[in-house]
Amino acid sequence: MAPRSALLPDDGDAARLAGLTGLRVVRRHVRWSRTVPLDVHLANIGSRSAFLVLGEEHHRDFLAEERRRIREIFPDEQVEESYVVDLLVAGRARAGSTGT
């Protein structure tokens, strides 16, 4: 069993936070990855709201440094991005069921 993340709620809290209390909930973590060109990867990073409020100079400087660092790891400029989707699937609880 992997250590619990301080950022991820446990299954019961996740169901409650998602408004799924009283439903039968199954939780899965779906891992996937894709390979994208470096420019696509940087454009995705640069579109995040945290970067949009930095101001143009800081935004540009950050992405230039990020490009330099990523090229060291991915010299062919094809970046592998890995993701984990936290998926909650809910169904109606059966009569007499306690939900989660």
CNS distance restraints for C-alpha pairs under 8 A (distance, minus, plus):
assign (resid   4 and name CA) (resid   8 and name CA) 7.38 0.50 0.50
assign (resid   5 and name CA) (resid   9 and name CA) 7.89 0.50 0.50
assign (resid   8 and name CA) (resid  14 and name CA) 7.98 0.50 0.50
assign (resid   9 and name CA) (resid  13 and name CA) 5.52 0.50 0.50
assign (resid   9 and name CA) (resid  14 and name CA) 5.44 0.50 0.50
assign (resid  10 and name CA) (resid  14 and name CA) 6.01 0.50 0.50
assign (resid  11 and name CA) (resid  15 and name CA) 6.26 0.50 0.50
assign (resid  11 and name CA) (resid  27 and name CA) 6.89 0.50 0.50
assign (resid  12 and name CA) (resid  16 and name CA) 6.30 0.50 0.50
assign (resid  12 and name CA) (resid 100 and name CA) 6.57 0.50 0.50
assign (resid  13 and name CA) (resid  17 and name CA) 5.95 0.50 0.50
assign (resid  14 and name CA) (resid  18 and name CA) 6.08 0.50 0.50
assign (resid  15 and name CA) (resid  19 and name CA) 6.35 0.50 0.50
assign (resid  15 and name CA) (resid  20 and name CA) 5.01 0.50 0.50
assign (resid  15 and name CA) (resid  21 and name CA) 6.05 0.50 0.50
assign (resid  15 and name CA) (resid  25 and name CA) 6.90 0.50 0.50
assign (resid  15 and name CA) (resid  88 and name CA) 7.41 0.50 0.50
assign (resid  15 and name CA) (resid 100 and name CA) 7.48 0.50 0.50
assign (resid  16 and name CA) (resid  20 and name CA) 5.59 0.50 0.50
assign (resid  16 and name CA) (resid  21 and name CA) 5.15 0.50 0.50
assign (resid  20 and name CA) (resid  25 and name CA) 7.49 0.50 0.50
assign (resid  20 and name CA) (resid  90 and name CA) 7.10 0.50 0.50
assign (resid  21 and name CA) (resid  99 and name CA) 7.02 0.50 0.50
assign (resid  21 and name CA) (resid 100 and name CA) 7.39 0.50 0.50
assign (resid  22 and name CA) (resid  92 and name CA) 7.79 0.50 0.50
assign (resid  22 and name CA) (resid  93 and name CA) 6.59 0.50 0.50
assign (resid  22 and name CA) (resid  98 and name CA) 6.98 0.50 0.50
assign (resid  22 and name CA) (resid  99 and name CA) 4.72 0.50 0.50
assign (resid  22 and name CA) (resid 100 and name CA) 6.98 0.50 0.50
assign (resid  23 and name CA) (resid  90 and name CA) 6.01 0.50 0.50
assign (resid  23 and name CA) (resid  91 and name CA) 5.76 0.50 0.50
assign (resid  23 and name CA) (resid  92 and name CA) 5.00 0.50 0.50
assign (resid  23 and name CA) (resid  93 and name CA) 4.86 0.50 0.50
assign (resid  23 and name CA) (resid  99 and name CA) 4.83 0.50 0.50
assign (resid  23 and name CA) (resid 100 and name CA) 6.38 0.50 0.50
assign (resid  24 and name CA) (resid  90 and name CA) 5.43 0.50 0.50
assign (resid  24 and name CA) (resid  91 and name CA) 5.16 0.50 0.50
assign (resid  24 and name CA) (resid  92 and name CA) 5.92 0.50 0.50
assign (resid  24 and name CA) (resid  93 and name CA) 5.03 0.50 0.50
assign (resid  24 and name CA) (resid  99 and name CA) 4.62 0.50 0.50
assign (resid  24 and name CA) (resid 100 and name CA) 5.03 0.50 0.50
assign (resid  25 and name CA) (resid  88 and name CA) 6.46 0.50 0.50
assign (resid  25 and name CA) (resid  89 and name CA) 5.58 0.50 0.50
assign (resid  25 and name CA) (resid  90 and name CA) 4.37 0.50 0.50
assign (resid  25 and name CA) (resid  91 and name CA) 6.56 0.50 0.50
assign (resid  25 and name CA) (resid  99 and name CA) 7.13 0.50 0.50
assign (resid  25 and name CA) (resid 100 and name CA) 5.27 0.50 0.50
assign (resid  26 and name CA) (resid  88 and name CA) 5.80 0.50 0.50
assign (resid  26 and name CA) (resid  89 and name CA) 5.25 0.50 0.50
assign (resid  26 and name CA) (resid  90 and name CA) 6.42 0.50 0.50
assign (resid  26 and name CA) (resid 100 and name CA) 7.76 0.50 0.50
assign (resid  27 and name CA) (resid  86 and name CA) 7.31 0.50 0.50
assign (resid  27 and name CA) (resid  87 and name CA) 5.64 0.50 0.50
assign (resid  27 and name CA) (resid  88 and name CA) 4.59 0.50 0.50
assign (resid  27 and name CA) (resid  89 and name CA) 6.37 0.50 0.50
assign (resid  28 and name CA) (resid  86 and name CA) 6.24 0.50 0.50
assign (resid  28 and name CA) (resid  87 and name CA) 5.25 0.50 0.50
assign (resid  28 and name CA) (resid  88 and name CA) 6.64 0.50 0.50
assign (resid  29 and name CA) (resid  84 and name CA) 6.14 0.50 0.50
assign (resid  29 and name CA) (resid  85 and name CA) 5.54 0.50 0.50
assign (resid  29 and name CA) (resid  86 and name CA) 4.84 0.50 0.50
assign (resid  29 and name CA) (resid  87 and name CA) 6.04 0.50 0.50
assign (resid  30 and name CA) (resid  84 and name CA) 5.46 0.50 0.50
assign (resid  30 and name CA) (resid  85 and name CA) 5.04 0.50 0.50
assign (resid  30 and name CA) (resid  86 and name CA) 6.69 0.50 0.50
assign (resid  30 and name CA) (resid  87 and name CA) 7.22 0.50 0.50
assign (resid  31 and name CA) (resid  82 and name CA) 7.47 0.50 0.50
assign (resid  31 and name CA) (resid  83 and name CA) 5.77 0.50 0.50
assign (resid  31 and name CA) (resid  84 and name CA) 4.44 0.50 0.50
assign (resid  31 and name CA) (resid  85 and name CA) 6.41 0.50 0.50
assign (resid  32 and name CA) (resid  82 and name CA) 6.00 0.50 0.50
assign (resid  32 and name CA) (resid  83 and name CA) 5.44 0.50 0.50
assign (resid  32 and name CA) (resid  84 and name CA) 6.46 0.50 0.50
assign (resid  33 and name CA) (resid  80 and name CA) 6.71 0.50 0.50
assign (resid  33 and name CA) (resid  81 and name CA) 5.43 0.50 0.50
assign (resid  33 and name CA) (resid  82 and name CA) 4.24 0.50 0.50
assign (resid  33 and name CA) (resid  83 and name CA) 5.88 0.50 0.50
assign (resid  34 and name CA) (resid  80 and name CA) 5.67 0.50 0.50
assign (resid  34 and name CA) (resid  81 and name CA) 5.45 0.50 0.50
assign (resid  34 and name CA) (resid  82 and name CA) 6.71 0.50 0.50
assign (resid  35 and name CA) (resid  78 and name CA) 6.16 0.50 0.50
assign (resid  35 and name CA) (resid  79 and name CA) 5.35 0.50 0.50
assign (resid  35 and name CA) (resid  80 and name CA) 4.33 0.50 0.50
assign (resid  35 and name CA) (resid  81 and name CA) 6.14 0.50 0.50
assign (resid  36 and name CA) (resid  40 and name CA) 6.27 0.50 0.50
assign (resid  36 and name CA) (resid  41 and name CA) 6.44 0.50 0.50
assign (resid  36 and name CA) (resid  78 and name CA) 5.53 0.50 0.50
assign (resid  36 and name CA) (resid  79 and name CA) 5.33 0.50 0.50
assign (resid  36 and name CA) (resid  80 and name CA) 6.55 0.50 0.50
assign (resid  36 and name CA) (resid  81 and name CA) 7.53 0.50 0.50
assign (resid  37 and name CA) (resid  41 and name CA) 6.46 0.50 0.50
assign (resid  37 and name CA) (resid  77 and name CA) 5.81 0.50 0.50
assign (resid  37 and name CA) (resid  78 and name CA) 4.62 0.50 0.50
assign (resid  37 and name CA) (resid  79 and name CA) 5.99 0.50 0.50
assign (resid  38 and name CA) (resid  42 and name CA) 6.20 0.50 0.50
assign (resid  38 and name CA) (resid  67 and name CA) 7.63 0.50 0.50
assign (resid  38 and name CA) (resid  70 and name CA) 7.95 0.50 0.50
assign (resid  38 and name CA) (resid  77 and name CA) 4.98 0.50 0.50
assign (resid  38 and name CA) (resid  78 and name CA) 5.75 0.50 0.50
assign (resid  38 and name CA) (resid  79 and name CA) 5.81 0.50 0.50
assign (resid  39 and name CA) (resid  43 and name CA) 6.06 0.50 0.50
assign (resid  40 and name CA) (resid  44 and name CA) 6.20 0.50 0.50
assign (resid  41 and name CA) (resid  45 and name CA) 6.39 0.50 0.50
assign (resid  41 and name CA) (resid  79 and name CA) 7.05 0.50 0.50
assign (resid  42 and name CA) (resid  46 and name CA) 5.96 0.50 0.50
assign (resid  42 and name CA) (resid  63 and name CA) 6.83 0.50 0.50
assign (resid  42 and name CA) (resid  66 and name CA) 7.95 0.50 0.50
assign (resid  42 and name CA) (resid  67 and name CA) 7.41 0.50 0.50
assign (resid  43 and name CA) (resid  47 and name CA) 6.18 0.50 0.50
assign (resid  44 and name CA) (resid  48 and name CA) 7.15 0.50 0.50
assign (resid  45 and name CA) (resid  51 and name CA) 7.90 0.50 0.50
assign (resid  46 and name CA) (resid  51 and name CA) 5.94 0.50 0.50
assign (resid  46 and name CA) (resid  52 and name CA) 7.22 0.50 0.50
assign (resid  46 and name CA) (resid  59 and name CA) 7.49 0.50 0.50
assign (resid  46 and name CA) (resid  63 and name CA) 7.34 0.50 0.50
assign (resid  47 and name CA) (resid  51 and name CA) 6.97 0.50 0.50
assign (resid  47 and name CA) (resid  52 and name CA) 6.85 0.50 0.50
assign (resid  48 and name CA) (resid  52 and name CA) 6.54 0.50 0.50
assign (resid  49 and name CA) (resid  53 and name CA) 6.60 0.50 0.50
assign (resid  50 and name CA) (resid  54 and name CA) 6.98 0.50 0.50
assign (resid  51 and name CA) (resid  55 and name CA) 7.84 0.50 0.50
assign (resid  51 and name CA) (resid  59 and name CA) 6.06 0.50 0.50
assign (resid  52 and name CA) (resid  56 and name CA) 7.96 0.50 0.50
assign (resid  52 and name CA) (resid  59 and name CA) 7.25 0.50 0.50
assign (resid  54 and name CA) (resid  58 and name CA) 5.76 0.50 0.50
assign (resid  54 and name CA) (resid  59 and name CA) 5.81 0.50 0.50
assign (resid  55 and name CA) (resid  59 and name CA) 6.01 0.50 0.50
assign (resid  56 and name CA) (resid  60 and name CA) 6.01 0.50 0.50
assign (resid  57 and name CA) (resid  61 and name CA) 6.09 0.50 0.50
assign (resid  58 and name CA) (resid  62 and name CA) 5.98 0.50 0.50
assign (resid  59 and name CA) (resid  63 and name CA) 6.28 0.50 0.50
assign (resid  60 and name CA) (resid  64 and name CA) 6.14 0.50 0.50
assign (resid  61 and name CA) (resid  65 and name CA) 6.27 0.50 0.50
assign (resid  62 and name CA) (resid  66 and name CA) 6.06 0.50 0.50
assign (resid  63 and name CA) (resid  67 and name CA) 5.97 0.50 0.50
assign (resid  64 and name CA) (resid  68 and name CA) 6.37 0.50 0.50
assign (resid  65 and name CA) (resid  69 and name CA) 6.29 0.50 0.50
assign (resid  66 and name CA) (resid  70 and name CA) 6.03 0.50 0.50
assign (resid  67 and name CA) (resid  71 and name CA) 6.10 0.50 0.50
assign (resid  68 and name CA) (resid  72 and name CA) 6.72 0.50 0.50
assign (resid  69 and name CA) (resid  73 and name CA) 6.94 0.50 0.50
assign (resid  70 and name CA) (resid  74 and name CA) 5.85 0.50 0.50
assign (resid  70 and name CA) (resid  75 and name CA) 7.75 0.50 0.50
assign (resid  70 and name CA) (resid  77 and name CA) 7.87 0.50 0.50
assign (resid  70 and name CA) (resid  79 and name CA) 7.97 0.50 0.50
assign (resid  71 and name CA) (resid  75 and name CA) 4.73 0.50 0.50
assign (resid  71 and name CA) (resid  76 and name CA) 7.50 0.50 0.50
assign (resid  71 and name CA) (resid  77 and name CA) 6.19 0.50 0.50
assign (resid  74 and name CA) (resid  78 and name CA) 6.22 0.50 0.50
assign (resid  74 and name CA) (resid  79 and name CA) 6.17 0.50 0.50
assign (resid  93 and name CA) (resid  97 and name CA) 5.82 0.50 0.50
assign (resid  93 and name CA) (resid  98 and name CA) 7.42 0.50 0.50
assign (resid  93 and name CA) (resid  99 and name CA) 5.64 0.50 0.50
